[in-house]
Amino acid sequence: MRLSTKGRYAVMAMADLARRQDEPCRAVALSDIATRQEISLSYLEQLFARLRRKGLVQSARGPGGGYRLSRTAAETTIADIVHAVDEPIRATRCAEKGKGCMLKGERCLTHDLWEHLGDRIEDYLSSVSLADVISGRLAQRKAA
């Protein structure tokens, strides 16, 4: 299973935004995030439109405009971000949950394996917050 660039870039950009959240009352410009994270500005604009519609970020117009997190980094999970950009978290090749991946709608022999893996990935991404990512706690988890 592989997360597409849409999900990965959204998480990278949100982590960048979260890292700068404590700067004095200043919204973060997407062009700054694009430069720091080496992501296309036009691609970020598309992603942030989705993130804004899902209520994860707020935008500010005008001089000093940009984006801010709508919630704290501790309250925002990686799963929230991935879902906001319409990235499905699944390891099966089935188009819809509950339907089989074979031509006649049957499940393949390994369907349950991949479905359970997808559930574990969902659980993990739901357990990790932006605060965990930017604080380095994930590296500490791995070392333990």
C-alpha positions, -999 to +999 in steps of 0.1 A: +000+000+000+012+034-008-001+068+002-003+091-028+015+125-031-018+142-023-019+127+012+019+129+019+021+165+007-009+176+027+007+161+059+040+177+051+024+211+046+003+209+077+033+199+098+051+229+084+021+251+093+019+236+128+056+242+134+050+279+127+018+282+146+034+299+176+048+328+156+031+360+168-004+362+153+009+357+118-007+335+091+017+314+071+019+320+033+015+290+011+044+303-010+067+300+021+055+264+027+060+256-009+096+268-008+105+251+025+088+218+016+097+219-021+061+214-032+044+231-061+025+262-050-004+255-073-007+219-059-006+233-023-034+258-033-056+228-043-048+209-012-054+238+011-088+246-005-098+210+005-083+214+040-101+247+045-135+232+033-130+204+059-123+229+086-087+221+093-073+254+084-084+290+083-074+315+057-066+352+060-065+376+030-045+407+024-010+417+035+003+392+060-023+368+048-020+330+046-032+301+067-035+290+103-045+258+119-082+258+129-074+235+158-043+229+179-017+206+165-025+181+193-061+180+182-054+174+145-046+138+135-028+126+104-059+107+095-080+139+096-056+155+071-054+125+048-092+122+048-097+159+042-078+157+009-100+127-002-072+102+002-087+068+010-068+048+036-071+013+024-049-015+012-074-035-009-080-028-046-117-027-040-134+005-051-159+004-022-157-011+013-179-042+014-177-050-023-153-075-038-124-067-060-130-094-086-149-089-118-180-106-105-179-087-072-163-115-053-135-110-028-101-122-037-083-147-015-062-121+002-090-095+007-093-099+045-055-096+049-054-063+030-086-050+047-072-057+081-039-040+072-059-009+060-077-009+094-044-010+112-031+019+091-062+039+098-059+032+135-022+043+135-028+075+115-057+083+139-034+079+169-008+103+156-013+141+159+005+169+142+020+177+176+035+142+176+051+147+142+066+182+149+078+173+184+098+143+174+078+119+195+075+095+166+113+089+167+110+083+204+082+058+199+104+039+174+134+038+198+113+025+227 
